[in-house]
Amino acid sequence: MTIADIRATTVTVPLEAPLRHSMGAHWGRFVRTIVEIVDDEGRSGWGELGGGGESAENAVRSLLPYLKGHDPLQLEQLRWKIMNPTASLYNNRTQLHAAIEMACMDLAGKRLGVRACDLLGGAVRERIPFAAYIFYRYGDEATGAGGETAPDEIVAHAQDLKRRYGFTTHKLKGGHFAPDHDVEVMRALAQAFPDDLLRLDPNGAWSVEQAIRVGHAIEGLKNEYFEDPTWGLEGMRRVRQFVRIPTATNTVVVNFEQLAQSIRHDLVDVVLLDTTFWGGLRQAHKAGTVLETFQYGASVHSSGELGIQLASMLHLGAALPNLGSAADAHYHHLTDDIIVGGKMAYRDGMIDLPKGPGLGVEVDRAKLAEYAELYKAVGGYAYDRDPGRPGWFSTIPEMHYADPALKTAHVGSRR
């Protein structure tokens, strides 16, 4: 079993409604690059990374001359071939490696008849819990969904998600409006879900002082953790000094150098591990074992995944003994998927670990072609541009300006 071909296809899959965040908005769809590795016996293994287009596809395909003939089971060799630290300093290959590694673990699992998590040591759980990922949303005329900005609207949205999927943890993607608006929403969620856990994540948009003030305002709620309230390891350290809520990050601890600093200096309590940002499923799992050793929390981060990456997240969550918090997933915002059988199902706020070999999912080639054509028709989008705020751009920390229409304040700057 050796690599014979590497293929890449950009797709875009619609969301129920555009998602607003501190840096702008997801424009009602996710753009992903689907990676297919074909071995010399005709098997296909699948991987996925964020973004897409000709440059991303060419970057993936350009690895074929380098990896042709490589044994997909030789995963440590693969890491050094693609993600050698010196090479990655000048050529950011982390997410490329993540997608290639996913596909190789899928291939190896299929060849051996074992699951991807079995290549990490096996599963300690067969169902992985997830949190409701709650965004302020623009309305979508086609689906009739979205339009939530006020606290009562967010609560109604969260109640609908709980009814449909069974979530018992609710994460608000804050930072889009002024901090006081997020505080008001968090208090409304706490009142509506007195038995459930809460999280607030403004994506590092606030100053340390703003973050401390918000942290104090919500300390009495049933908070699981306070995620990326400010930017940088030093900023997180300062917030942690003054706020009595466990802190978490997925933005400032995304490699082993940062993890070492965070642990040595006691900077962050919980690290959300991403199977693409960390460079692959194996690297994320390795980081989880380091966190276990030093008694820090681990969870699973979401980066706008389709079913292939979600499968990798499930295998990570299954293999982490110290998965102390429900995983994140944008997945419930999608209207469809590219895997055979359609979207994976939630039961009681959890998703079952796939049973098949490798990642346990297979790509529906008709769906892959359909959403590749949709990408060609509508194109990509600029991640940090907000269609509702022409000329706006984000700054850190954010500044506020009044918006009479919303009777609150946006954050960011105007041109």
Secondary structure by P-SEA (a helix, b strand, c coil): ccccbbbbbbbbbbccbbbbccccccccbbbbbbbbbbcccbbbbbbbbccccaaaaaaaaaaccccccccccaaaaaaaacccccccccccaaaaaaaaaaaaaaaaaaaaccccccccccccccbbbbccccccccccccccccccccaaaaaaaaaaaaaaccccbbbbbcccccaaaaaaaaaaaaaacccbbbbbbccccccaaaaaaaaaaaccccccccccccccaaaaaaaaaccccccccccccccaaaaaaaaaaccccbbbbbccccccaaaaaaaaaaaaaabbbbbbbbccccaaaaaaaaaaaaacccccbbbbbcccccccccccccbbbbcccccccccccccccccaaaaaaaaaaaaaaccccccccccccccccccccbbbbbccccccccccccc
